Amino acid sequence: MKAFTYLRPGDGAEAVALLREHGPDARVIAGGQSLLLALKDRSARPPVLVSLRGVPELAGVRVEGDELVVGATTTYAQLTRAELPGWQATIAAVAGDLADRPVRTMGTIGGGLCAADPRYDVLTLVTGVGARLEVLSSAGRRVLTPAEFFAPGGGTRLEPGDVLTAIRFPGTAAWDGVVFEKFRTRVFDAALASVLCAVRLDPDGALAALQLTVGAAVPVPVVAVQTGSALVGTSAAAVDVDAVARDVVTEVLPGRGDTPALQYARELVSALTRRALVRALAHPRS
Ligand SMILES: Cc1cc2nc3c(=O)[nH]c(=O)nc-3n(C[C@H](O)[C@H](O)[C@H](O)COP(=O)(O)OP(=O)(O)OC[C@H]3O[C@@H](n4cnc5c(N)ncnc54)[C@H](O)[C@@H]3O)c2cc1C
């Protein structure tokens, strides 16, 4: 590992000022779970690291208006312990079921999003439930949708000097049920495919909104917009789960350049979609 200078700002504004002062030499470090691996194999060699660990305003979970605001440096372990109501309990469940205990203890939700590895569960989570991402830079604060935050081919659209400060999740009324399913080969491995199903029902049991989002098997999570919209108004009891799974696969992994890997990804996405949909429709308000 190459030697570096480790800076500890006390607040977000100071972090941004340090990033600006050191320019391309500086890199943010949060829990270090992804970045330290890159430093060790020398694929990243920043001379300056700006640590977010001593910035209290970036950590913790709070409610603001309708939104649940999760500070970017909130660790997965902290999220797992948060007692979140309604569908938001799925946020804690996702955090509690990724990687292993050391990674969950040190790794942060913001670090996972900024590392933007498509296999990371939090990318599918924020996209699937329609969270918004708050970014601070020397130009001020801006709030981005996941489609604006992630670059279409993978990675993020963050500029040097940007700091992700918080993730703004919609309130409990946004969804009646949110289910996340993933497939991994070993329990501590990142996912090969993931699907998030978010459901909102009308009082008569018809689907008011259905959002199916595929992650890991694609460079950046994709919402199967057409499949979801076509089902609005359908009675939840009448949904043909197998047909929906086929439609999601066709929409998200269309059949060009068939390879065994693509066929495998389609099988996984189909199975995970069925599983997520069945669970979400069975207990929509849990
Ligand atoms: C063994 C192992 C298994 C894993 N398995 C899973 C898994 O099953 N599912 C899963 O979802 N993830 C998994 N991960 C990934 C894990 O979620 C990430 O490593 C972790 O979330 C990164 O967060 P961090 O705080 O450690 O970020 P860091 O490593 O500190 O930073 C990661 C990157 O983001 C940048 N960054 C960090 N925070 C900010 C910020 N607030 N603003 C701007 N830039 C920032 C850094 O500059 C760096 O480029 C695994 C990781 C490991 C090591």
The ligand as an SDF file (V2000), in Angstrom:
LIG
                    3D

 53 58  0  0  0  0  0  0  0  0999 V2000
  -15.8490   -9.3040    1.5990 C   0  0  0  0  0  0  0  0  0  0  0  0
  -16.8780   -8.3230    1.1330 C   0  0  0  0  0  0  0  0  0  0  0  0
  -18.1670   -8.7860    0.8460 C   0  0  0  0  0  0  0  0  0  0  0  0
  -19.1430   -7.8790    0.4280 C   0  0  0  0  0  0  0  0  0  0  0  0
  -20.4030   -8.3520    0.1720 N   0  0  0  0  0  0  0  0  0  0  0  0
  -21.3900   -7.4600   -0.1420 C   0  0  0  0  0  0  0  0  0  0  0  0
  -22.7300   -7.8920   -0.3410 C   0  0  0  0  0  0  0  0  0  0  0  0
  -23.0680   -9.0690   -0.2220 O   0  0  0  0  0  0  0  0  0  0  0  0
  -23.6530   -6.9660   -0.6580 N   0  0  0  0  0  0  0  0  0  0  0  0
  -23.3420   -5.6440   -0.7660 C   0  0  0  0  0  0  0  0  0  0  0  0
  -24.2260   -4.8220   -1.0120 O   0  0  0  0  0  0  0  0  0  0  0  0
  -22.0910   -5.1880   -0.5800 N   0  0  0  0  0  0  0  0  0  0  0  0
  -21.1160   -6.0850   -0.2820 C   0  0  0  0  0  0  0  0  0  0  0  0
  -19.8410   -5.6420   -0.0980 N   0  0  0  0  0  0  0  0  0  0  0  0
  -19.5380   -4.2460   -0.3620 C   0  0  0  0  0  0  0  0  0  0  0  0
  -19.7420   -3.3390    0.8170 C   0  0  0  0  0  0  0  0  0  0  0  0
  -21.1180   -3.0580    0.9130 O   0  0  0  0  0  0  0  0  0  0  0  0
  -18.9220   -2.0800    0.5380 C   0  0  0  0  0  0  0  0  0  0  0  0
  -17.5590   -2.4500    0.5720 O   0  0  0  0  0  0  0  0  0  0  0  0
  -19.1610   -0.9970    1.5480 C   0  0  0  0  0  0  0  0  0  0  0  0
  -20.5070   -0.6020    1.6250 O   0  0  0  0  0  0  0  0  0  0  0  0
  -18.3720    0.2300    1.1570 C   0  0  0  0  0  0  0  0  0  0  0  0
  -18.6410    1.2080    2.1160 O   0  0  0  0  0  0  0  0  0  0  0  0
  -17.4390    1.8930    2.8700 P   0  0  0  0  0  0  0  0  0  0  0  0
  -18.0360    2.8320    3.8490 O   0  0  0  0  0  0  0  0  0  0  0  0
  -16.5130    0.8770    3.4330 O   0  0  0  0  0  0  0  0  0  0  0  0
  -16.7990    2.6880    1.6560 O   0  0  0  0  0  0  0  0  0  0  0  0
  -15.2520    3.0010    1.3320 P   0  0  0  0  0  0  0  0  0  0  0  0
  -14.5470    1.7210    1.0280 O   0  0  0  0  0  0  0  0  0  0  0  0
  -14.6750    3.8700    2.3880 O   0  0  0  0  0  0  0  0  0  0  0  0
  -15.4490    3.8590   -0.0030 O   0  0  0  0  0  0  0  0  0  0  0  0
  -15.9010    3.2420   -1.1810 C   0  0  0  0  0  0  0  0  0  0  0  0
  -15.8490    4.2670   -2.3210 C   0  0  0  0  0  0  0  0  0  0  0  0
  -16.8440    5.2560   -2.1570 O   0  0  0  0  0  0  0  0  0  0  0  0
  -16.2690    6.5550   -1.9710 C   0  0  0  0  0  0  0  0  0  0  0  0
  -17.0630    7.1440   -0.8990 N   0  0  0  0  0  0  0  0  0  0  0  0
  -17.3830    6.5650    0.2900 C   0  0  0  0  0  0  0  0  0  0  0  0
  -18.2500    7.3130    0.9650 N   0  0  0  0  0  0  0  0  0  0  0  0
  -18.4900    8.4020    0.1970 C   0  0  0  0  0  0  0  0  0  0  0  0
  -19.3250    9.5650    0.3470 C   0  0  0  0  0  0  0  0  0  0  0  0
  -20.1340    9.7160    1.4120 N   0  0  0  0  0  0  0  0  0  0  0  0
  -19.3220   10.5120   -0.6290 N   0  0  0  0  0  0  0  0  0  0  0  0
  -18.5400   10.3580   -1.7260 C   0  0  0  0  0  0  0  0  0  0  0  0
  -17.7400    9.2720   -1.9350 N   0  0  0  0  0  0  0  0  0  0  0  0
  -17.7270    8.3090   -0.9870 C   0  0  0  0  0  0  0  0  0  0  0  0
  -14.8060    6.3190   -1.6450 C   0  0  0  0  0  0  0  0  0  0  0  0
  -13.9910    7.3710   -2.1140 O   0  0  0  0  0  0  0  0  0  0  0  0
  -14.5340    5.0340   -2.4140 C   0  0  0  0  0  0  0  0  0  0  0  0
  -14.3060    5.3240   -3.7670 O   0  0  0  0  0  0  0  0  0  0  0  0
  -18.8350   -6.5100    0.2970 C   0  0  0  0  0  0  0  0  0  0  0  0
  -17.5420   -6.0560    0.5930 C   0  0  0  0  0  0  0  0  0  0  0  0
  -16.5750   -6.9300    1.0020 C   0  0  0  0  0  0  0  0  0  0  0  0
  -15.1910   -6.4130    1.3410 C   0  0  0  0  0  0  0  0  0  0  0  0
  1  2  1  0
  2  3  1  0
  2 52  2  0
  3  4  2  0
  4  5  1  0
  4 50  1  0
  5  6  2  0
  6  7  1  0
  6 13  1  0
  7  8  2  0
  7  9  1  0
  9 10  1  0
 10 11  2  0
 10 12  1  0
 12 13  2  0
 13 14  1  0
 14 15  1  0
 14 50  1  0
 15 16  1  0
 16 17  1  0
 16 18  1  0
 18 19  1  0
 18 20  1  0
 20 21  1  0
 20 22  1  0
 22 23  1  0
 23 24  1  0
 24 25  2  0
 24 26  1  0
 24 27  1  0
 27 28  1  0
 28 29  2  0
 28 30  1  0
 28 31  1  0
 31 32  1  0
 32 33  1  0
 33 34  1  0
 33 48  1  0
 34 35  1  0
 35 36  1  0
 35 46  1  0
 36 37  1  0
 36 45  1  0
 37 38  2  0
 38 39  1  0
 39 40  1  0
 39 45  2  0
 40 41  1  0
 40 42  2  0
 42 43  1  0
 43 44  2  0
 44 45  1  0
 46 47  1  0
 46 48  1  0
 48 49  1  0
 50 51  2  0
 51 52  1  0
 52 53  1  0
M  END
$$$$
